[in-house]
Amino acid sequence: MRIVRTEAITEAVARLCIEANLHLPPDVTRRVDAMRERETWGIARDALERIAENREISARTGLPMCQDTGMACVFIDIGRDAHIDGDIYAAVNRGVSRGYADGLLRKSIVSDPLRRVNSGDNTPAAVYLDFTDGDSVTVTVAPKGFGSENMSRVEMLKPADGEDGVLDFVTRTIELAGANPCPPIIVGVGIGGNFDKVALLAKRALLRSLDEPNRDTYYAELEARLLTRINALGIGPQGFGGYTTALGVSIEAAATHIAGLPCAVNICCHVSRHATAVI
Amino acid sequence: MSNYDITLPLTREVAAQLRAGDSVRLTGTLYSARDAAHKRLNELLDAGLPLPIPIENATIYYAGPTPAPEGYAVGAIGPTTSGRMDAYAPRLIALGLCGMIGKGERDALVVRAIRKHGAVYFGAIGGAGALLAEHVEDADIVAFPELGAEALRRLTVRDFPAVVVIDSTGMSLYESGRAEYLKSLK
């Protein structure tokens, strides 16, 4: 049994909040650049060039890439042989508070959804705990902007809707979203589970590298087909028209009930931020 | 599609020239406000009180910046989704608001107000907050400081890049741009 101090988690979360808001994962930058090369529509190419330029300015100046520095989504995988010596939720929130203050990130959280008073330090975070092998603790911070979050949808499809029902629902969701989620987007799709689990599957799908298709070749092929369908919509970067509506599609699937086919689409903008540390 | 360098505040004559798809670079004064500030402006109007900004020919940028580091007027400042301000925009347009900058679709009532009053809706690149910050030379809070990032700010911008999304005739780039691109594939 290894003791992991809560201060180590706080420190990691604070650092990762800042890192994620200033530097995109390399798979995302590579994909934006590849799509920019492929894009033939003038106004679409201009928008993709601005997006690439923004990334460089952010790295040079230390300004966040996007002013919506997000709700802090913190995924923690705890090794079965690790013991955390205190309140993990409090440790995460202290880290978010510190990171958002030190990094001059925007405080975008209201403490109550209807009475809407800003909490002032971007807490509380959305914390997702899971268990894994070993004695280390893996922390991933994924700041999630709400321009794209607001366009996400869950549908309880019928088993008879099948594969086509899923393809139609996902494509229709992207069409309805139009320019709002700041395309080019990354599309996280959850299939199966139940009403709440399917949404988390979709969110977790957004953490997977764009260079890694689903390990199940059936779902890898569905990802490819969906990406083709979405990029045939013509919405384009920023909704101005063009090929590049989506940079990638990631599907996560899980067992479900004989009566159900839950499907969730969690949309992320091109500023697809996540950073990971192992303690 | 044309390129224009435009000095703010806008005039109805300048707005009338612009067509969906045109690129503009804006220089001058605009105001940043988003959800909470719009709600406050609406409450002031309901109470019969004056607005804290000169609304005639004004341009409002739907944005809430990150805190400004040393040497910057504002932090990252990209557009937020404009549709959330649709409930408030027609009233402001009727009072003289001439320009809006944001991202995403507007509803039918906003489009109707744009046409009726000769206003214009621009799109800025969503998610390009650091790039757009470089075009803001000065910023100060003119109302609702307690709203933090959502306070109403006066911004002085130079060559601020945007695209005409809905012009004063009601034409939308979101419809025409997509249709023209798809047509080009045939």
HADDOCK unambig.tbl for C-alpha pairs under 7 A between the chains (distance, minus, plus):
assign (segid A and resid 47 and name CA) (segid B and resid 125 and name CA) 6.99 0.50 0.50
assign (segid A and resid 51 and name CA) (segid B and resid 128 and name CA) 5.99 0.50 0.50
assign (segid A and resid 54 and name CA) (segid B and resid 128 and name CA) 5.32 0.50 0.50
assign (segid A and resid 54 and name CA) (segid B and resid 130 and name CA) 5.78 0.50 0.50
assign (segid A and resid 54 and name CA) (segid B and resid 131 and name CA) 4.79 0.50 0.50
assign (segid A and resid 57 and name CA) (segid B and resid 130 and name CA) 6.14 0.50 0.50
assign (segid A and resid 57 and name CA) (segid B and resid 131 and name CA) 6.17 0.50 0.50
assign (segid A and resid 58 and name CA) (segid B and resid 130 and name CA) 5.44 0.50 0.50
assign (segid A and resid 63 and name CA) (segid B and resid 75 and name CA) 6.20 0.50 0.50
assign (segid A and resid 63 and name CA) (segid B and resid 76 and name CA) 5.88 0.50 0.50
assign (segid A and resid 63 and name CA) (segid B and resid 130 and name CA) 5.66 0.50 0.50
assign (segid A and resid 64 and name CA) (segid B and resid 76 and name CA) 5.86 0.50 0.50
assign (segid A and resid 64 and name CA) (segid B and resid 130 and name CA) 6.25 0.50 0.50
assign (segid A and resid 65 and name CA) (segid B and resid 76 and name CA) 6.81 0.50 0.50
assign (segid A and resid 65 and name CA) (segid B and resid 127 and name CA) 6.64 0.50 0.50
assign (segid A and resid 65 and name CA) (segid B and resid 128 and name CA) 6.22 0.50 0.50
assign (segid A and resid 65 and name CA) (segid B and resid 129 and name CA) 5.52 0.50 0.50
assign (segid A and resid 65 and name CA) (segid B and resid 130 and name CA) 5.31 0.50 0.50
assign (segid A and resid 66 and name CA) (segid B and resid 76 and name CA) 5.98 0.50 0.50
assign (segid A and resid 66 and name CA) (segid B and resid 78 and name CA) 6.36 0.50 0.50
assign (segid A and resid 66 and name CA) (segid B and resid 127 and name CA) 4.77 0.50 0.50
assign (segid A and resid 66 and name CA) (segid B and resid 128 and name CA) 5.88 0.50 0.50
assign (segid A and resid 66 and name CA) (segid B and resid 129 and name CA) 4.45 0.50 0.50
assign (segid A and resid 66 and name CA) (segid B and resid 130 and name CA) 6.63 0.50 0.50
assign (segid A and resid 67 and name CA) (segid B and resid 64 and name CA) 6.99 0.50 0.50
assign (segid A and resid 67 and name CA) (segid B and resid 65 and name CA) 5.40 0.50 0.50
assign (segid A and resid 67 and name CA) (segid B and resid 66 and name CA) 5.37 0.50 0.50
assign (segid A and resid 67 and name CA) (segid B and resid 76 and name CA) 4.73 0.50 0.50
assign (segid A and resid 67 and name CA) (segid B and resid 77 and name CA) 5.21 0.50 0.50
assign (segid A and resid 67 and name CA) (segid B and resid 78 and name CA) 5.91 0.50 0.50
assign (segid A and resid 67 and name CA) (segid B and resid 129 and name CA) 5.46 0.50 0.50
assign (segid A and resid 104 and name CA) (segid B and resid 66 and name CA) 6.55 0.50 0.50
assign (segid A and resid 104 and name CA) (segid B and resid 67 and name CA) 5.36 0.50 0.50
assign (segid A and resid 105 and name CA) (segid B and resid 66 and name CA) 5.49 0.50 0.50
assign (segid A and resid 105 and name CA) (segid B and resid 67 and name CA) 6.53 0.50 0.50
assign (segid A and resid 106 and name CA) (segid B and resid 66 and name CA) 4.51 0.50 0.50
assign (segid A and resid 106 and name CA) (segid B and resid 67 and name CA) 6.48 0.50 0.50
assign (segid A and resid 106 and name CA) (segid B and resid 149 and name CA) 6.91 0.50 0.50
assign (segid A and resid 147 and name CA) (segid B and resid 80 and name CA) 6.93 0.50 0.50
assign (segid A and resid 147 and name CA) (segid B and resid 81 and name CA) 6.07 0.50 0.50
assign (segid A and resid 179 and name CA) (segid B and resid 103 and name CA) 6.88 0.50 0.50
assign (segid A and resid 179 and name CA) (segid B and resid 104 and name CA) 4.68 0.50 0.50
assign (segid A and resid 179 and name CA) (segid B and resid 105 and name CA) 6.78 0.50 0.50
assign (segid A and resid 180 and name CA) (segid B and resid 81 and name CA) 5.93 0.50 0.50
assign (segid A and resid 180 and name CA) (segid B and resid 103 and name CA) 6.35 0.50 0.50
assign (segid A and resid 180 and name CA) (segid B and resid 104 and name CA) 4.31 0.50 0.50
assign (segid A and resid 180 and name CA) (segid B and resid 105 and name CA) 6.85 0.50 0.50
assign (segid A and resid 182 and name CA) (segid B and resid 126 and name CA) 5.26 0.50 0.50
assign (segid A and resid 182 and name CA) (segid B and resid 127 and name CA) 6.81 0.50 0.50
assign (segid A and resid 234 and name CA) (segid B and resid 178 and name CA) 5.27 0.50 0.50
assign (segid A and resid 234 and name CA) (segid B and resid 181 and name CA) 6.47 0.50 0.50
assign (segid A and resid 234 and name CA) (segid B and resid 182 and name CA) 5.97 0.50 0.50
assign (segid A and resid 235 and name CA) (segid B and resid 178 and name CA) 5.52 0.50 0.50
assign (segid A and resid 238 and name CA) (segid B and resid 125 and name CA) 6.76 0.50 0.50
assign (segid A and resid 238 and name CA) (segid B and resid 126 and name CA) 6.94 0.50 0.50
assign (segid A and resid 239 and name CA) (segid B and resid 174 and name CA) 5.71 0.50 0.50
assign (segid A and resid 240 and name CA) (segid B and resid 173 and name CA) 6.18 0.50 0.50
assign (segid A and resid 240 and name CA) (segid B and resid 174 and name CA) 5.58 0.50 0.50
assign (segid A and resid 240 and name CA) (segid B and resid 177 and name CA) 5.34 0.50 0.50
assign (segid A and resid 240 and name CA) (segid B and resid 178 and name CA) 6.53 0.50 0.50
assign (segid A and resid 241 and name CA) (segid B and resid 177 and name CA) 4.59 0.50 0.50
assign (segid A and resid 241 and name CA) (segid B and resid 178 and name CA) 4.02 0.50 0.50
assign (segid A and resid 241 and name CA) (segid B and resid 181 and name CA) 5.82 0.50 0.50
assign (segid A and resid 242 and name CA) (segid B and resid 178 and name CA) 6.71 0.50 0.50
assign (segid A and resid 242 and name CA) (segid B and resid 181 and name CA) 5.77 0.50 0.50
assign (segid A and resid 271 and name CA) (segid B and resid 127 and name CA) 6.47 0.50 0.50
